[in-house]
């Protein structure tokens, strides 16, 4: 099989992943502490956050699968789970492997959030910052588009978007905590 199409799939999926992960992190920052932008439905931002994370997961599968199947780069299934073992740009590919392992932890704890409890989930979910940094570094070091003008520009724009979300998320007074669920009036009277 001609490896060039696989290389294009690996490259394109990696390029799509960075903005997707950026959007997921930005939405996570926006909804941190049960906050939401004023005027938005309670569920909308969280649903978008989860949907984009799911889409990113699909692109991760395509990216990893095409990199392993591609004969140009020396990345095996072992390299996907053992950091810094790859023959292809071992350090930068290793950062991608670490990011993938963190992603597995983030997904696993999110799926088990109810059983883990809020405190444990938040502790693991705080690793999202490290995950994003590793992903950004992996793309800059292992990506083939870092020698173009737009490759680093895309990475820079994604980093700036996350930084702006953090700054604006902490300073915007119109963002307010989500109101706790209210009991129906029927139940209110029953407890008196």
TASUL-V138294 format. One record per residue. N is the residue number from 1. RES is the residue in three letters. SS is DSSP state (~ for helix, > for strand, _ for the rest). PHI is phi as a letter, one per 20 degrees, with the letter a starting at -180 (999 if undefined). OMEGA is omega as a letter, one per 40 degrees, with the letter a starting at -180 (none if undefined). Layout:
((N,RES,SS,PHI,OMEGA) (N,RES,SS,PHI,OMEGA))
//
This chain:
((1,UNK,_,999,i) (2,UNK,_,f,a) (3,UNK,~,f,a) (4,UNK,~,g,i) (5,UNK,~,g,i) (6,UNK,~,f,i) (7,UNK,~,f,i) (8,UNK,~,f,i) (9,UNK,~,f,i) (10,UNK,~,f,a) (11,UNK,~,f,a) (12,UNK,~,f,a) (13,UNK,~,f,i) (14,UNK,~,f,i) (15,UNK,~,f,i) (16,UNK,~,f,a) (17,UNK,~,f,a) (18,UNK,~,f,i) (19,UNK,~,f,i) (20,UNK,~,f,i) (21,UNK,~,f,i) (22,UNK,~,f,i) (23,UNK,~,f,i) (24,UNK,~,f,a) (25,UNK,~,f,i) (26,UNK,~,f,i) (27,UNK,~,f,i) (28,UNK,~,f,i) (29,UNK,~,f,a) (30,UNK,~,f,a) (31,UNK,~,e,a) (32,UNK,~,f,i) (33,UNK,~,m,a) (34,UNK,~,l,i) (35,UNK,>,e,i) (36,UNK,>,b,i) (37,UNK,_,f,a) (38,UNK,_,g,i) (39,UNK,_,n,i) (40,UNK,_,e,i) (41,UNK,_,f,a) (42,UNK,~,g,a) (43,UNK,~,e,a) (44,UNK,~,f,a) (45,UNK,~,f,i) (46,UNK,~,f,i) (47,UNK,~,f,i) (48,UNK,~,f,i) (49,UNK,~,g,a) (50,UNK,~,f,a) (51,UNK,~,f,i) (52,UNK,~,f,i) (53,UNK,~,f,i) (54,UNK,~,f,i) (55,UNK,~,f,i) (56,UNK,~,f,i) (57,UNK,~,f,i) (58,UNK,~,f,i) (59,UNK,~,f,i) (60,UNK,~,f,i) (61,UNK,~,f,i) (62,UNK,~,f,a) (63,UNK,~,f,a) (64,UNK,~,f,a) (65,UNK,~,f,a) (66,UNK,~,f,i) (67,UNK,~,f,i) (68,UNK,~,f,a) (69,UNK,~,f,a) (70,UNK,_,f,a) (71,UNK,_,e,a) (72,UNK,_,f,i) (73,UNK,_,e,a) (74,UNK,_,e,i) (75,UNK,_,c,a) (76,UNK,_,d,i) (77,UNK,~,f,i) (78,UNK,~,f,a) (79,UNK,~,f,a) (80,UNK,~,f,a) (81,UNK,~,d,i) (82,UNK,_,d,a) (83,UNK,_,f,i) (84,UNK,_,m,i) (85,UNK,_,e,a) (86,UNK,_,f,i) (87,UNK,_,e,a) (88,UNK,_,d,i) (89,UNK,_,k,a) (90,UNK,~,g,a) (91,UNK,~,f,a) (92,UNK,~,f,i) (93,UNK,~,f,i) (94,UNK,~,f,i) (95,UNK,~,f,i) (96,UNK,~,f,i) (97,UNK,~,f,i) (98,UNK,~,f,i) (99,UNK,~,f,i) (100,UNK,~,f,i) (101,UNK,~,f,i) (102,UNK,~,f,i) (103,UNK,~,g,i) (104,UNK,~,f,i) (105,UNK,~,f,i) (106,UNK,~,f,i) (107,UNK,~,f,a) (108,UNK,~,g,a) (109,UNK,~,f,i) (110,UNK,~,f,i) (111,UNK,~,f,a) (112,UNK,_,d,a) (113,UNK,~,g,a) (114,UNK,~,f,a) (115,UNK,~,f,a) (116,UNK,~,f,a) (117,UNK,_,n,a) (118,UNK,~,f,a) (119,UNK,~,f,i) (120,UNK,~,f,i) (121,UNK,~,f,i) (122,UNK,~,f,i) (123,UNK,~,g,i) (124,UNK,~,f,a) (125,UNK,~,f,i) (126,UNK,_,f,i) (127,UNK,_,f,i) (128,UNK,~,g,i) (129,UNK,~,f,i) (130,UNK,~,f,i) (131,UNK,~,g,a) (132,UNK,~,f,i) (133,UNK,~,f,i) (134,UNK,~,f,i) (135,UNK,~,f,i) (136,UNK,~,f,i) (137,UNK,~,f,i) (138,UNK,~,g,a) (139,UNK,~,f,a) (140,UNK,~,f,a) (141,UNK,~,e,a) (142,UNK,~,d,a) (143,UNK,_,f,a) (144,UNK,_,e,a) (145,UNK,_,e,i) (146,UNK,_,f,i) (147,UNK,_,e,i) (148,UNK,_,e,i) (149,UNK,~,f,a) (150,UNK,~,e,i) (151,UNK,~,f,i) (152,UNK,~,f,i) (153,UNK,~,f,i) (154,UNK,~,f,i) (155,UNK,~,f,i) (156,UNK,~,f,i) (157,UNK,~,f,i) (158,UNK,~,f,i) (159,UNK,~,f,i) (160,UNK,~,f,i) (161,UNK,~,f,i) (162,UNK,~,f,i) (163,UNK,~,f,i) (164,UNK,~,f,i) (165,UNK,~,f,i) (166,UNK,~,f,a) (167,UNK,~,f,a) (168,UNK,~,f,i) (169,UNK,~,f,i) (170,UNK,~,e,a) (171,UNK,~,d,a) (172,UNK,_,e,a) (173,UNK,_,f,a) (174,UNK,_,f,i) (175,UNK,_,f,a) (176,UNK,>,c,i) (177,UNK,>,f,i) (178,UNK,_,f,i) (179,UNK,_,f,i) (180,UNK,_,f,i) (181,UNK,_,f,i) (182,UNK,_,e,i) (183,UNK,_,f,i) (184,UNK,_,f,a) (185,UNK,~,g,a) (186,UNK,~,f,i) (187,UNK,~,f,i) (188,UNK,~,g,a) (189,UNK,~,f,a) (190,UNK,~,f,a) (191,UNK,_,e,a) (192,UNK,_,e,none))
//
